[in-house]
């Protein structure tokens, strides 16, 4: 037989060694609040697929819609200012403003450290442009 560490490696090889990351951006003042709104609007735009590669579908929890290439379905969840990108290989990016601070947060769930680093860089470049 194999030991637990060897079995864990087999599972990572088969399914991926998923990693998570959090990015936080602070935007103070009235200008900051507007900047957060503008960034959220940009993440909801049709052209975001030019920035984030491999989008399968998008959950827009403010409009209560899950948008696929060929259809739109309801989220069946309460409305919230959150956008979640469902990427290939079961990776996700979730963007939301903080409810209590002048901050924007991005949660990244990726299949490997390389993919996590790449997705974080894409988000950083988009927000800081």
Secondary structure, DSSP 4 states (H G I P E B T S, - for coil): ---HHHHHHHHHHHH---EEEEEEEE--HHHHHHHHHHHHHHHTSGGGGGTSTTEEEEEETTTTEEE-SS-EEE--S---SEEEEEEGGG-EEEEEE-SSSSEEEEEEEESSHHHHHHHHHHHHHHHT-
